[in-house]
């Protein structure tokens, strides 16, 4: 009887254990299915550097610039012999499926940092949702093989290779696009119509990388009148570092020539956000950063000329000055406190050897002479001559140049002597708004000559004009939008308050210039050139 009782208890205990195991399994499956997808993805965040192939503690290579170029050459089929093979491999159904990651970047997704803000409301406005033409392969800067995955060799060779040759690959189910570092995703997203999408979910991550990612190499950028550095990250991304040269509240003296002015790091940061608010999106992403001169420049530089210019100031601060045309001397040294230095970090565009760019001299370039004036300053009918000159005699190039003049006027930037375009797209593409360091130098003066292209040609894109009008209204006031955008930067406040207030004043002057053109024009449609279609436009200028 006792033995039968023991056997019965043992059987019940085993059944009880089995039920517990089944219950635990059921609970686990239920919780996994119930959790939102975003929450489940967060568990992978800590492994992201490994998934992207980010080396830890890797040695600095002597030829990092060439290596980053090789990465894009391996990834890309653009501008080279790989273009045909890439298009062929991506032409079938498999290529379409593999392109999911890239397509997702262009979905209508609001950045998390902008939700519940005036910026978010601005980007929801119809004027910021005008559809772009369909982006075809010929409109992409890089035509890639969408099925190709890339990773680092596990041997520690610091070499990016195709996943077909790599010893370490991503887990099954990840698309090839997921293997790309953030800077590379930015590069492959460039197309004929935009440098990056309006509501790019990639942007917060890219700005975060620029502000915080470990710097493994610092060398001086050749050329220019002032010192700039090229910083390299562990994932072979690169950024252009412009150090702080003057305080935010310091105005450029009225007696200074524009070409004698300092380049300002905070102007580069503010210009990027202003360009985005205007919906031009032609300035590469820029973030502020606090750099340790000792650990992140002096101790890791392979630039011997730069290394020779470091010294300790009488105040005990670490200083350096580099080599350049004008402002590289002990009198213009850059000093930390004691070794911390502010600066702007701008994401570099693809190497020119891979994505050629053409430099164009601006028709409204200044003379850069202390007494001589440029032709456009002497001839009020100068625009007639420009309209007859290629590439301004057709297409939207002249209107794009006027967009750039509006941006420069709002910033107070007089130093726009050249601009660039991607050669692959010919004349039918946007202008790159590069090198904005001489903006935001004055807030008490408005340099009306910067608006000469608008005033002399009396033409502007209808979409640009409507956005400018919108940014002059109370719900979308330009100064408040830029203040909010800059508040997210790690060097906030980026601009002194008078510079923000000057934006609203200058915006009023731009709109007044357009009104003057409309009042004097025989045909108003020649002033407001339709680039958006009738669906968004009423005759009185209201937006649907």
N, C-alpha and C positions, 0 to 999 in steps of 0.2 A: 504493500500500500504506500509506504514511504517512497519507494523507488519510482512508482507511477506518478506520485505527486511532484517529485523532483523533475522528472521528464516533462511533465505538463508545464511547470514553471519555466524551465529552460526554453521550451517551444514558444511560450507567450513572450518571453524576454527577447528572443530572436525576432519575432514578428514586430514587437514594439520598436526594436532598433531599426528594422527595415522600414517601418512607417516613418520614423524620425528622419532617416536618410532621404526618403522620397519627399517628405515635407520640406526639408532643407533645399533639395534640388528644385522643387516647384517654386519655393520662395525666391531663390536666386534667379531663376528664369523670369519670374514675374517682375522683379525689381529691374532687371536688365532691360526688359521691354518697356517698362514704365518710364525710365529715365529719358529726358529729352536728348536728342542727338547731340546738341551742343555740349551738354554736360558729359556725355560719354567720350566725346572727342577731347575734352580737357585733360583726361588722364594721359593722353599722348603728348601733351605739351612738353613735359619734362624730357621726352625722348626726341623732340624735334631736332636738336642739333645733330644727334647721331643719325637720324633719318635723312637729314640734308647733307650728311657727309662732313660735318664740321669737325676738324681735328682738334684735339686738346693737347696743349703743350707742344705743338709742332714747331720745328725750327724755321726761322725766316729764310726764305729763298732769295737768292741774289737777283733773280729775274722774275719778280712777281708780276710785273706789268705784262711781260710776254706770256706768262702762264695764264693770266686772266683772259688774254686774247685767245689763247689756245682753247680755253674752256668754251668760249662762244663759238669758235670755229668748229669744235666737236659737236656742240649742241645744234648749230645752225646750218641750214642749207642755203643761206642767203648770200648774195653778192659773190658767189664763187661756184666752183665746179660741183658742189654738193646740191645745188638747187634742184636739178632735174631728178636726181635720185630721191631726194626728200619728197618732192611732189608726187613721184610715182608711188613711193611707199605709203604715203598718206592719202592716196587718192581713193582707195577702196573703202568698204565698210569698216575695216579694222582701224584705218587711219582716223575715220570720223569718231569712232568710239574713244580712241585714245586721246582725242582733242578736248575731252570733256572738261578737264581741269582748266584749260586756257579759256574756254568759253564761259565758264562759271565766273571768271574774274570780271566779266563785263555785264553780269546780271545787275538788276536794279536793287542794290543792297546799300542801305545807309550805314556809314561808318558808326561804330558803337560810340565813339567819343563825341559824336555830334547829335545824338538822339536827345530830344527834349530841349533843343536849343534854337536860337534864331537861325543859325547856320543850317540846321536840319530843315527848318521851315523854308528857307531860301531854296535849298536844293530840291524841295518838293514842288516848287512853283513851276507852272507850265514852261516858262522861259528857260528853265534849267532841265527840261525834259524833251527838248526838240530832238527828234531822232536823227541820227547820223546815217549816211549812206551805208549800204551793206559792205562790210569789210571782206574783200576777197583776198586770195593769196598774193596777188600782185600788189595789194594795198598794205601788206605787212612788211615791216622792216626786215624781219627774219622769218623765213619759211622753214619750219622745223619738222623733223620726223616725230610725230606725236606718240609713237609707240616706243621710242627709245628712252630708257631709264639711265640715270647717271648716279654714280656713287664714288666714294673714295676707296682706294685699295686698303684692305685691312693690314697690309704689311707696313703701313706707316710711311709710304713713299711720297705722300702729299701730292699725288697726281690724280687728276680727275680723268676717268675713263668711261667708256660705254659699259653698261651693265652686262653686256654679253661677254665682256672680258674681266669684269670685276670679281673679286673674291667675296664681296659683301653686297647684297642687294636688299631692297626694301621688301617688307612683307607682301604677300599676294593680295591683290585688290587695290593697291596704290597705283594711281596713274603716273605716267612719266612726268607730268607737270609737277606732281607733288615732290619729286626729287630735286627740283631746282631751288637754289638759294633765292632769297627774296629779291636781291638785286637783279638776278637773271630773269625772274618773272617780270620785273619792271621792263627790262630790255626787250623781251620777246613780245610784250604787249604793245609796243610802239607801232603805230600805223600811220597811214597817209593823213588821217584826219585829227589825230590827237596824240599827245605824249603819254597820257594815261586817262582812264575813264573818269567820268564825272564823279561817281560814287564808288571809288575803287576800294574794295575791302582789303586790298594789299597795302594801302597807304599807311595806316597806323603802324603796321609791322615794319615797314621800310623806314619810317621816321624813327621808330624805336631803335632799330639797328644802327642808324646813323648816330644816335645820341648815346648809345650804351655799349655797343659791341666792342670787344677787345681789339686794340690796334696792334698789329704785328710788324708794321713797317711805316716809316715816315721819311719821305724824301722831298726835296724842293722841286716845285714845278718850274720848268725852264720858261724864260720869257717873261714879259710884263714889267711894269714899273715898280711893283710892290711884291713883298714876299707872300707866297702861297705854297702850301704843302699838299702832297698827295698821300693820303692815308690808306693803308691796306688792311683788310680784316681777315680773320682766319678762314673764311669761306671764299676768299679771293675777290670779294667785292671791294670797290675803291670809292673814295670820296675826296672832294677838294676842300681843304681846310683853309679858311680865311680867318686869321687871328684878329682879336680886338685891338684897335688902334686908338680909339677915342671913346669917351663916355657918351651915354645915350642923350644927355641933355646939352651936349656941346654942339653948337651950330657952326657951320662953315662960315668964316668971315666974309662979309660982302665984297671985300677987295681981292678975294682969292679967285683965280681963274679956275674954271671947271676941271681942267686937266692937271691942276696942282692939288686937287682935293684928295683926301685919304679915301681908301675903300673901307666901307664899314661892314662888319660881320652881321650886325643886326639888320642892315638894309637887305642883305641877301635872304635872311629868314623871312622878313616882312614881305619882300617882293614875291616870294613863292606863294604865300597865302593870299596876297592881294590878286595875283594873277589867277589863282584858283577861284576866288570869289567873283571875279569878272567873267569867269567861265572861258578864259582863253586856254588855260592848261598847257602852257608852252615853256614853263620854267621847270627844270628838273627838281625833284623833292629836296628840301633843305631843312635841316634841324640844327638847333643850337647845341653846343656841347662845352663842357668844362674839361679841359685837357691838362694832364700833368706833364709839364715841359720835360722834367727829368726822365720819368719812366716811359712816357709815350712818344717822346721825340728824341731827346739826346741819347738815351741808352740803347735805342733800337735802330737808329738811323744808319744806313749804309752809304749815305751821301757825305763823302769826305769834305767837300767844300762847305756844306752846311755845318758839319761837326766842328769845324775850326772857328765858328763864329759864336760859340757859347761862352758865357762868362758870368761871374757873380758880381752884381752891382754893389756899390758902397752901402746900399740899404740891406744887403744880404739876400736879394732876390735873384733867381735864375733868369738870365736874359740870353737872347740870341738875335741875329739880324740877317743872316743868309747873304745871298748875292743876287742883285737885280739892278735894273737900270737907274733908279733914282733913290728910293727910300730904303736902302739896305746899308746901314752904317751904324756905328755906335750911338750916333745922335738920334737915330730912329729905331733903336733896339726895342724888341718886344720883351717885356718883363712880366714874370708871374708874381703871385703873392702867396707864399714866396716862390712857388713853382706851379701854381694853378693859373691857367689862362683861358679866357672865354674865346669862342670862335664859332664860325658857322661850318657845318658839314653838308656839302652838296653832293648828291649822288652823281657819279660820273656817267656820262652817256657812253654807249658802246664805242670801242676803239675805232678811230678813223680808218684804220687799215681794214676793218671789217665792215663798217657802215660809214661810207664816205660822206663827208659833209662839204657843202660848198659855201664859201664865205662871200657875202655880197656887201659892197660899199653902199651905205645909205645915201640916197639922193639928198637928204637933208643933213648930211654930215657937216659938222662945224669945221672951221678953218684950222683950229688948233694953233693959232698964231695970235700973239698978243695985240696986234693992231689990224690985221687983215680980216675982212669979213667974207663969208662964203657967198656963192652966187645967189642962193635962195634968200639970203638976207637983203639983197639989193634989188631983186626982181620980183615984184608982186605977182606977176603972171608966170612964175617959175613952174607951176604945176602943169601948165599946158605943154611945156617941153618934156616933163616927166611922163605924161600920158602918152606921148608919141614914142617913148623909148622902151624897148623890151627889157624886162618882162612885165613892165607896168602898163603896156598897151593892150593887154588882154587878161582874162581870168580875174582872180581876186587878190593878186599880189599887192596892189596899191591899197586896197581896203585893209589887208592884213597889216601893212605898214602903218596905216592910220590907227588901227587898234593898238599897235605898239607905242605910237606917239601918245595916245590917251593914257596908257599905263605909265609911261615915263613922266608925263605931266603930273599925274597924281602923286608920283613918288618924288618929283623934282629932280629927275635924272637927266642931266645934259650931256652925258657921255655915251651916246649911242652912235658910234661911228660906223659899225658894221653889224650885220646880223647873219645868221646861218640857216641853211635848210639841209635836209637829207637828200643827197644827190640821187638816190634811187627813185624818188618820187617826182623828179623834175620840177617844173614850176607850179604844179597843181598840188600844193601841200602847205602846211602851216610854217610860220617863222619861229625859230627858236629864240626865246628871250633870255639870252645868257649874259652873265657879268653885270649884275645890278648893284654892285657895291657902292656906287656913287649916288645912289638914291637916298632919300630921307636925310639929307644933310642940312636942309633949312626948312623951317616951318613958318617963319614970319614973312617970307617972300614967295611969290608965285611967278615962276619964269614962263611967261606967256609964249616966248619964242619956241618952246618945246612943242606947242600945239600947231606950229606952222603947217605941217602936212594937212591937218583938218581944216585950218582956216583958209589955206590957199586953194585946196582942191574942193572944198565944200562937199565932201562925200563921206559917208560912214555906213557901215552895215546896219541894216534895220534891227537885227538881233542885238547888236552892241548898244545901239541907242536905247532900245527898250529896256535892256538890263540896267543901263546907267540911270534911266528914269526911275526904275524900280528901286535902285539903291539910294535914291534921293528921298524916298518916302519913309515915314516914321517907322513902320514895322520892320523895314529892311535897311536901316541907316548904315551906310558904308563903314563909318568909324566904329560902330558897335559890333558889326560883323567881324571886322579885322581884329578888334580887341578880344573878342571871344576866341577867334582862331589862334591868336598868339598866346593866349593864356595857357594853352596846352603845352607850349614849348618849355623845355627845362631851364631856359634862361629868362623866363618871364619875370618882369615885364620887358618885352623886346623893344618897344618904342616908347619914348616919352609921350605923355598925354598931348602936348601941343601938336605933335606930328599927326596924331589920330584926328584931332579937330581940324587940322589943315586939309585933310582928305575931303571932308564934307564941303568945305569952302571951294576947293579946286574942282570938285565934281559939279558944283553949281556953275562954274565958269565954262566947263566943257559943254554942259547942256545949253548955256547961253550962246556959245559959239555955233552950235547946231541950229538953234532957233534963228540966229542971225542969217545963217545960210538959207534956211527955209523961207525967211521973209524976203530975201533978195533973189531967190532962184525963180527962173521962168517955169521950170518943171520940177516940182518937189521930189518926184521919184528918182531924180538924179542925185539928190542929196541923201535920201534914205534908200539905199540900194537893197532891194528885197533879196534876202538870202534864206528866208524861212517859209515862204509861201503864205497864201491868203488865209489859211485855216487859223492862224494865231493873231490876225491883225484886223483891227477895225479902222475905219477912216479917221477917227478922232484920236488914234494913238493908243486906245485902250487894249488891254490884253485879255483874251478870252479866259 
